[in-house]
Amino acid sequence: MKDDFEILNDVKMNVDDYEEVKFDNNDELKNKMKIKIRNRNKNKRFKRGIVAASLLAILSSGIILDNNIWADIERFWYSLGDIVNMKKEELEDYKYNINKVAIDKNVKISLKDVILDNGSLILNLNVDYSKFNPFKDFTEKQQKEWSFDKWGREETLLTVGEINNIYIDGVKYEGQSWAIGDHYQKKEKSVDVVMEQGIDMTIKEGNDINSERVKKDEFPYVINKDKIYNFKIQIKKLHLEQDWESQYKSYDEVKKAGGPHSGIIRGNWEFNIDIKGEDLIDKSKSYSIDEVIEFSLNNKVASIEFSEVIASPLSVEIKYKFLGINNVDFDRIRLKVKDENNKEIIPDGMNVNNGTHEVVEKYKNTSNNYSELKIVPTIVDDKYNVKEVLEDKAIKVKLD
């Protein structure tokens, strides 16, 4: 039988030069998370492993969780899909409608639309697996490996993991950011999926390690309105899992029964799309900051050099660089970012280059329109508890 989370083993991550950020070991934090997970909307089904991966992306960003944030905790749980659904009207002119279907292994995937968002492609999918029969469409070896005799006739849930391949004009693209899709069960054996795939790096075919970051004067940051861009989007793998919540009262109970069980549907769901540049609308807007703040840290003068804020209807990105400190001291600094109403904005991920100390921090845009951001540096201890809030070093960025 396959290991519980073996289906996540094929996930690709670009980890070169990037820092491992530790989890907060605060028991109160963990307990609040457990309660929040149990109380999530039952219309959203998340694999235990997927929940863990989502939490990793948020927690590793250095979010500072205090009582004030927990008072406004609902915003912590906004997913990309939640924001897309919440901003349907605002995004109407921002998305490109496709409505194409690909069928393989008796599974039908509909690509409804795409959104270009600051170096990422947002995909809106529907997956219909009502005609998929594991006893016919899986080989005998697969049925045995994944113990389908024990759960194949029970209710199942299907999820889309990663987008395996994205080609634009024949060039393979990947990115620093990708997200396991947000899944919304529409009806039995039909699920809507909203997912993000970064396209800010190009990959040389046959060598996924040899990648180059896209320059700011290249696609997708610069779009030729008269050019026809060819997109080839390939989905190679789907994840099928036992819907244990409908059968058992707790995760411990399903573990005692030998579960939860899961398997992989391998196939080729491919979409070829030609899109004119003028229809690829990216509403991301860049704001130069060009500010440096200095402060004392471990008897040294440390500084943060801010360079840019990029805001879009879906996200906010802050770019900065640390100067005058080593990697240990660097890990003692975290940022709080607040909007014009003094509400803290929740981080969605963080890329750190340990060699240059350059940081790109991403936040979810849950507002209709941020007009101002306040960025406050804080100093934390080795357990990431806040020791000092440097309010007098805060900077403000106007977003017009």
C-alpha positions as CSV (number, residue, x, y, z in Angstrom):
1,M,0.0,0.0,0.0
2,K,1.2,3.5,-0.8
3,D,2.3,5.8,2.0
4,D,-0.4,8.2,3.0
5,F,1.0,11.3,1.3
6,E,3.1,9.6,-1.5
7,I,0.9,11.4,-4.0
8,L,2.6,14.7,-2.9
9,N,6.1,13.4,-3.5
10,D,6.3,14.5,-7.1
11,V,5.7,18.2,-6.3
12,K,8.5,20.4,-7.7
13,M,10.0,23.2,-5.6
14,N,12.8,25.6,-6.4
15,V,14.8,25.6,-3.2
16,D,18.2,26.7,-4.3
17,D,19.4,29.8,-2.4
18,Y,16.3,29.9,-0.3
19,E,16.1,30.0,3.4
20,E,14.2,27.4,5.5
21,V,12.0,29.3,7.9
22,K,11.0,27.5,11.1
23,F,7.5,27.0,12.4
24,D,6.4,28.8,15.6
25,N,6.2,26.1,18.2
26,N,3.5,27.9,20.2
27,D,1.0,25.4,21.5
28,E,-1.8,28.0,21.6
29,L,-1.2,28.8,17.9
30,K,-1.4,25.1,17.0
31,N,-4.6,24.5,18.9
32,K,-6.3,27.5,17.3
33,M,-5.2,26.1,13.9
34,K,-6.7,22.7,14.7
35,I,-10.0,24.3,15.7
36,K,-10.1,26.4,12.6
37,I,-9.4,23.5,10.3
38,R,-12.2,21.4,11.9
39,N,-14.6,24.3,11.6
40,R,-13.9,25.1,7.9
41,N,-16.8,25.3,5.5
42,K,-17.8,21.7,4.6
43,N,-18.3,22.7,1.0
44,K,-14.5,23.0,0.7
45,R,-12.7,19.7,0.9
46,F,-9.0,19.8,1.7
47,K,-6.6,16.9,1.9
48,R,-4.8,16.7,5.2
49,G,-1.5,17.0,3.3
50,I,-2.8,19.9,1.3
51,V,-3.9,21.8,4.4
52,A,-0.4,21.2,5.8
53,A,1.2,22.5,2.6
54,S,-1.1,25.6,2.6
55,L,-0.2,26.3,6.2
56,L,3.5,25.9,5.4
57,A,3.3,28.6,2.7
58,I,1.6,31.0,5.2
59,L,3.6,30.3,8.3
60,S,7.0,30.2,6.6
61,S,6.4,33.7,5.5
62,G,7.2,35.0,9.0
63,I,3.7,36.0,9.9
64,I,3.5,37.5,13.4
65,L,0.4,36.0,15.1
66,D,-0.7,38.0,18.2
67,N,-4.0,38.5,19.8
68,N,-4.9,41.5,17.6
69,I,-4.5,39.3,14.5
70,W,-6.5,36.5,16.0
71,A,-9.3,39.0,16.6
72,D,-9.5,39.4,12.8
73,I,-8.5,35.8,12.1
74,E,-11.0,35.1,9.2
75,R,-8.8,37.0,6.8
76,F,-6.0,34.5,7.6
77,W,-7.9,31.8,5.9
78,Y,-8.8,33.6,2.6
79,S,-7.6,31.4,-0.2
80,L,-6.9,32.5,-3.7
81,G,-10.1,30.9,-4.8
82,D,-12.0,32.8,-2.1
83,I,-10.6,36.1,-3.3
84,V,-11.3,35.3,-7.0
85,N,-14.9,34.4,-6.0
86,M,-15.2,37.5,-3.8
87,K,-14.0,39.8,-6.6
88,K,-16.0,38.3,-9.5
89,E,-17.2,41.7,-10.8
90,E,-13.8,43.4,-10.4
91,L,-12.1,40.5,-12.3
92,E,-14.6,40.3,-15.2
93,D,-12.5,42.5,-17.5
94,Y,-9.3,41.0,-16.1
95,K,-9.8,37.4,-17.1
96,Y,-9.6,35.7,-20.6
97,N,-12.5,33.3,-21.2
98,I,-11.4,30.0,-22.8
99,N,-14.1,27.3,-22.2
100,K,-12.2,24.4,-23.6
101,V,-12.4,20.8,-22.6
102,A,-9.8,18.0,-22.5
103,I,-10.8,14.4,-21.8
104,D,-8.5,11.5,-20.8
105,K,-9.0,8.4,-18.6
106,N,-12.7,9.1,-18.6
107,V,-12.1,12.4,-16.7
108,K,-13.2,15.7,-18.3
109,I,-11.3,18.9,-17.4
110,S,-12.8,22.2,-18.5
111,L,-10.5,25.2,-18.6
112,K,-13.0,28.1,-18.1
113,D,-10.7,31.1,-18.0
114,V,-7.2,32.4,-17.1
115,I,-5.9,35.5,-15.4
116,L,-2.5,37.0,-15.8
117,D,-1.3,38.3,-12.4
118,N,2.2,39.7,-11.8
119,G,4.2,36.8,-13.1
120,S,1.6,34.1,-12.4
121,L,-1.1,32.4,-14.4
122,I,-4.4,31.9,-12.5
123,L,-6.4,28.9,-13.9
124,N,-10.1,28.4,-13.3
125,L,-11.0,24.7,-13.9
126,N,-13.8,22.2,-13.5
127,V,-13.0,18.5,-13.2
128,D,-15.8,16.0,-13.9
129,Y,-14.8,12.5,-12.9
130,S,-18.3,11.0,-12.8
131,K,-17.4,8.5,-15.5
132,F,-14.1,7.5,-14.0
133,N,-14.2,3.9,-12.7
134,P,-11.1,2.9,-10.7
135,F,-11.8,-0.8,-11.3
136,K,-11.7,-0.3,-15.1
137,D,-9.5,2.7,-15.6
138,F,-6.7,1.7,-13.2
139,T,-4.4,-1.2,-13.9
140,E,-4.5,-4.3,-11.7
141,K,-1.1,-3.2,-10.3
142,Q,-2.4,0.3,-9.4
143,Q,-5.5,-1.2,-7.8
144,K,-3.4,-3.4,-5.6
145,E,-0.8,-0.7,-4.7
146,W,-3.5,1.7,-3.7
147,S,-5.8,-0.9,-2.0
148,F,-8.8,-0.1,-4.1
149,D,-10.6,-3.2,-2.9
150,K,-10.9,-1.4,0.4
151,W,-12.2,2.0,-0.7
152,G,-12.9,2.0,-4.5
153,R,-16.7,1.8,-4.0
154,E,-16.8,4.5,-1.3
155,E,-17.3,8.2,-2.0
156,T,-14.1,9.8,-3.3
157,L,-12.7,13.3,-3.8
158,L,-10.5,14.4,-6.6
159,T,-7.9,17.2,-6.5
160,V,-5.5,18.8,-9.0
161,G,-2.0,19.0,-7.7
162,E,0.5,20.9,-9.8
163,I,0.3,22.0,-13.4
164,N,3.0,19.9,-14.9
165,N,3.8,21.9,-18.0
166,I,3.1,25.4,-19.3
167,Y,4.6,26.4,-22.7
168,I,4.3,29.9,-24.1
169,D,5.4,30.1,-27.7
170,G,7.2,26.8,-27.3
171,V,9.2,27.9,-24.3
172,K,8.6,26.0,-21.0
173,Y,7.7,28.3,-18.0
174,E,7.8,27.7,-14.3
175,G,7.8,30.0,-11.4
176,Q,8.9,30.7,-7.8
177,S,5.2,30.5,-6.8
178,W,2.7,27.8,-7.4
179,A,-0.2,26.7,-5.3
180,I,-2.1,23.4,-4.9
181,G,-5.6,24.4,-6.1
182,D,-8.5,25.6,-4.0
183,H,-11.2,23.0,-4.5
184,Y,-14.9,23.6,-4.4
185,Q,-17.1,20.5,-4.6
186,K,-20.0,21.5,-6.9
187,K,-21.8,18.2,-6.9
188,E,-20.9,14.5,-6.6
189,K,-17.8,13.8,-8.6
190,S,-17.5,17.3,-10.0
191,V,-15.1,19.9,-8.5
192,D,-14.2,23.5,-9.4
193,V,-10.5,24.4,-9.0
194,V,-8.8,27.7,-8.8
195,M,-5.0,27.5,-8.9
196,E,-1.9,29.5,-9.5
197,Q,1.2,28.7,-11.4
198,G,4.2,31.1,-11.6
199,I,5.5,31.8,-15.1
200,D,8.4,34.0,-14.1
201,M,11.2,31.6,-15.0
202,T,12.0,29.8,-18.3
203,I,13.2,26.2,-18.3
204,K,15.5,24.6,-20.9
205,E,13.8,21.5,-22.2
206,G,15.2,18.3,-20.7
207,N,16.8,20.1,-17.8
208,D,14.4,21.5,-15.2
209,I,17.3,22.5,-13.0
210,N,18.7,24.9,-15.6
211,S,16.3,27.8,-15.3
212,E,16.5,31.5,-16.0
213,R,14.5,34.3,-14.4
214,V,12.4,36.2,-16.8
215,K,13.6,39.8,-17.3
216,K,11.4,42.7,-16.5
217,D,11.4,43.7,-20.2
218,E,10.2,40.3,-21.3
219,F,6.8,38.4,-21.2
220,P,4.8,38.2,-19.0
221,Y,5.9,41.6,-17.5
222,V,5.8,43.2,-21.0
223,I,3.1,42.3,-23.4
224,N,3.0,43.0,-27.1
225,K,-0.6,43.9,-27.7
226,D,-0.4,43.0,-31.4
227,K,1.3,39.6,-30.9
228,I,-0.6,36.3,-30.8
229,Y,0.7,34.2,-27.9
230,N,0.4,30.5,-28.0
231,F,-0.3,28.8,-24.6
232,K,0.0,25.0,-24.2
233,I,-1.1,23.9,-20.7
234,Q,-0.7,20.3,-19.8
235,I,-2.1,18.6,-16.7
236,K,-0.4,15.2,-16.2
237,K,-1.7,14.0,-12.9
238,L,-4.8,14.1,-10.7
239,H,-5.1,12.9,-7.1
240,L,-8.0,10.7,-6.0
241,E,-8.6,10.2,-2.3
242,Q,-11.0,8.5,0.0
243,D,-13.7,10.8,1.3
244,W,-13.1,9.7,4.8
245,E,-15.0,12.5,6.4
246,S,-18.3,11.0,5.1
247,Q,-17.4,7.6,6.5
248,Y,-15.6,8.2,9.8
249,K,-16.0,10.6,12.7
250,S,-12.3,11.5,13.1
251,Y,-8.9,11.2,11.4
252,D,-7.7,8.8,14.2
253,E,-10.7,6.5,13.4
254,V,-9.8,6.3,9.7
255,K,-6.2,5.7,10.6
256,K,-7.2,2.7,12.7
257,A,-9.1,1.4,9.8
258,G,-5.9,1.5,7.7
259,G,-6.7,4.7,5.8
260,P,-7.0,7.3,4.5
261,H,-6.4,5.9,1.0
262,S,-5.4,7.7,-2.1
263,G,-4.2,7.2,-5.6
264,I,-3.0,9.0,-8.7
265,I,-4.8,9.3,-12.1
266,R,-2.0,9.8,-14.7
267,G,-3.0,11.1,-18.1
268,N,-2.7,14.0,-20.5
269,W,-5.2,16.8,-20.3
270,E,-3.8,19.4,-22.8
271,F,-5.1,22.8,-23.8
272,N,-3.7,24.7,-26.8
273,I,-4.8,28.4,-26.8
274,D,-3.9,31.4,-28.9
275,I,-4.4,34.7,-27.2
276,K,-3.8,38.1,-28.6
277,G,-1.7,40.4,-26.5
278,E,-4.3,43.0,-26.1
279,D,-6.6,40.4,-24.4
280,L,-3.9,39.5,-21.9
281,I,-4.7,42.2,-19.3
282,D,-2.4,42.4,-16.3
283,K,-3.7,45.0,-13.8
284,S,-0.5,44.8,-11.7
285,K,0.9,48.2,-10.9
286,S,4.5,48.9,-9.7
287,Y,5.4,51.5,-7.1
288,S,9.0,52.5,-6.5
289,I,9.9,52.9,-2.8
290,D,13.6,53.8,-2.7
291,E,13.7,54.0,1.1
292,V,16.3,52.7,3.6
293,I,15.6,52.3,7.3
294,E,18.4,51.7,9.9
295,F,18.2,50.2,13.4
296,S,20.3,48.5,16.0
297,L,20.4,44.7,16.0
298,N,22.7,42.7,18.3
299,N,25.0,45.6,18.7
300,K,25.3,46.2,15.0
301,V,23.7,48.7,12.6
302,A,21.3,46.9,10.3
303,S,19.3,48.3,7.5
304,I,16.5,47.4,5.2
305,E,16.5,48.8,1.6
306,F,13.0,48.8,0.1
307,S,12.8,48.9,-3.7
308,E,9.3,48.2,-4.9
309,V,5.7,47.4,-4.2
310,I,3.6,45.6,-6.8
311,A,-0.2,45.7,-6.3
312,S,-2.9,43.8,-8.3
313,P,-6.5,42.9,-7.7
314,L,-5.4,39.5,-6.2
315,S,-2.0,40.2,-4.5
316,V,0.4,42.7,-3.1
317,E,4.2,42.1,-3.4
318,I,6.9,43.9,-1.5
319,K,10.6,43.7,-2.5
320,Y,13.4,44.6,-0.2
321,K,17.0,43.8,0.8
322,F,18.8,43.5,4.1
323,L,22.2,45.1,4.6
324,G,24.9,44.9,7.3
325,I,23.7,41.6,8.9
326,N,24.5,37.9,8.6
327,N,22.0,35.1,8.0
328,V,21.4,34.6,11.8
329,D,20.6,38.2,12.4
330,F,18.6,38.4,9.2
331,D,16.3,35.7,10.7
332,R,15.5,38.0,13.6
333,I,13.7,40.5,11.5
334,R,10.0,40.3,10.4
335,L,7.7,42.8,8.8
336,K,4.2,43.8,9.7
337,V,2.2,45.3,6.9
338,K,-1.0,47.3,7.5
339,D,-3.6,48.9,5.3
340,E,-4.9,52.5,5.6
341,N,-7.4,51.3,8.2
342,N,-4.5,49.9,10.4
343,K,-5.6,46.3,9.6
344,E,-2.8,43.8,9.2
345,I,-2.4,42.2,5.8
346,I,-1.7,38.5,5.9
347,P,1.4,37.2,4.1
348,D,0.9,34.5,1.4
349,G,4.5,33.5,0.9
350,M,8.1,34.6,1.0
351,N,11.2,34.1,-1.2
352,V,14.5,34.8,0.3
353,N,17.9,34.7,-1.4
354,N,20.5,33.9,1.3
355,G,23.3,35.0,-0.9
356,T,22.2,38.5,-1.6
357,H,19.7,38.9,1.3
358,E,17.0,40.0,-1.2
359,V,13.4,39.2,-0.2
360,V,10.2,39.1,-2.2
361,E,7.2,38.9,0.2
362,K,3.7,38.3,-1.2
363,Y,0.4,39.2,0.4
364,K,-3.3,38.4,-0.4
365,N,-5.3,41.3,-1.6
366,T,-8.6,41.0,0.3
367,S,-9.4,44.7,-0.1
368,N,-11.4,46.3,-2.9
369,N,-8.7,49.0,-3.1
370,Y,-5.7,49.5,-0.8
371,S,-4.9,53.2,-0.8
372,E,-1.9,53.1,1.5
373,L,0.4,50.5,3.1
374,K,2.3,50.9,6.3
375,I,5.4,48.7,6.6
376,V,6.6,48.2,10.2
377,P,9.8,46.3,11.0
378,T,9.9,44.1,14.1
379,I,12.6,42.1,15.9
380,V,11.8,38.6,17.0
381,D,13.6,36.0,19.2
382,D,14.7,32.5,18.1
383,K,11.2,31.2,18.7
384,Y,9.8,34.1,16.5
385,N,8.1,35.8,19.4
386,V,8.0,39.6,18.9
387,K,10.6,41.3,21.1
388,E,10.3,44.8,19.7
389,V,8.1,46.7,17.3
390,L,10.0,49.5,15.5
391,E,7.1,51.7,15.0
392,D,9.3,54.8,14.6
393,K,11.0,53.1,11.6
394,A,7.8,52.4,9.8
395,I,7.4,53.6,6.2
396,K,4.2,54.4,4.3
397,V,3.6,53.7,0.6
398,K,0.8,55.5,-1.3
399,L,-1.1,53.3,-3.8
400,D,-3.0,55.5,-6.3
